[in-house]
Amino acid sequence: MVVQLRDAGYKNLSLLDIKGTLKPLGERELAYSAEAGVVISEVQLSLVCDDNQVDEVTAIIRKTGKIGPNISGWVYVTPVEQALPIGGKEN
């Protein structure tokens, strides 16, 4: 997925390894979590883009991020209220 986003021109990506507990989506996931006895590990991708790029970005993520026949994750789209520089001549 990262390669496809990069190839489409999106370069400012952040990947975070997320570990935690989640509310199971169903009986199958609940049974898996109980049997495995582990904390769920996921990857969170963050990407800031222009409003007119949201459809393309989400389409790439939903197509290339799919693993298996079930839901592989979620795409959250939120507005960025401000982007302020740190350092530089303006501070």
ABEGO torsion letter per residue (X at the ends): XAAAAAAAGBABBBBBBBBEBBBBABAAAAAAAAAAGBBBBBBBBBBBBBAAAAAAAAAAAAAAABBEABBAEBBBBBBBABBBBBEEAAX
